[in-house]
Amino acid sequence: MNITLDLRPGIEDGVYKLRDTISRLGPDAEMTIILGAMDAQSTGKLVEELRNHGFDYFSKVSNRMPYNIIAKRHLLQ
């Protein structure tokens, strides 16, 4: 399952929205988080939340697109 979480125009309450979304995801979850370009430098708390819930992630940036974080939950073995 791949969920998109759009946090534009600002990420002031983004951690709360992220927590709520994560609580509804299964063990094989993938998520795309969309941020405005101005929010790209304020992702520390979002990334920390992803780590705390067992997600690997990477950022994806291109010139005319918003800043994206692609996250996939670790599968427990």
N, C-alpha and C positions, 0 to 999 in steps of 0.2 A: 504494500500500500504506500503510495506517495502522496503526501499532504503538502499543500502550499500555504504558508503563513505570510500574509502581506502586512508588514508593519509600517508602511508609508502612511502619512507623510513624516511622522516622527516616532521614535521608539521609547518615549517616556514610560509607557506602561507595557513595553515589549516583553519583559521578563515574566510578568503575570500572564500575558497571553500565551507565551511559550510554555509555561508550566501547565496551563489549562489544556493546551493542545497535546503535550506529551502525556498527560494523564489519560488521554483517550486513545493512545496509540498502542499497537501490539508489539511483540518482540522483534518482528522483522520490518519495522517501520523505517521509512525514508521520508525526509522532509526537506522542502526548499523554503528558506526564509528570505523574503524580499525586503530590502531596506533602501531608502533613498540614499543617493550619493553622499549627502551631507552627514548621514548617520554612520557611515562606514568606519569612522574612527571611534565610535562609541559601542563597539560590539563586545567588549570584555565580559560584561555580565551575562550576555546571551551565550557566549562561548562557554563560560564557566557552568552555566545551567545545562548545556548540552553534555559537557564532560561528566557532570554529576549524575546524569541519567544514562550514561553508557553509550553516547553517540560519538562516532568519528565524524569529522567535518572538514570541509575545505571551502574557501571563498572563490567566487567566480565574478570577475569584473571585466566589463568591456566598455568602450567609449560611450555609446549611446544607450546603454542599458543600466538599470538599477544595479546596486550591489546585491549579490546573492550569496547565501551560505547554504551549501548542500550538506545535509547530515544523514547519516545512516547508523542505526543502532547496532551495537555489537551483538552478535548472537552468542548466547551463553553455551558453553560446551561442558 
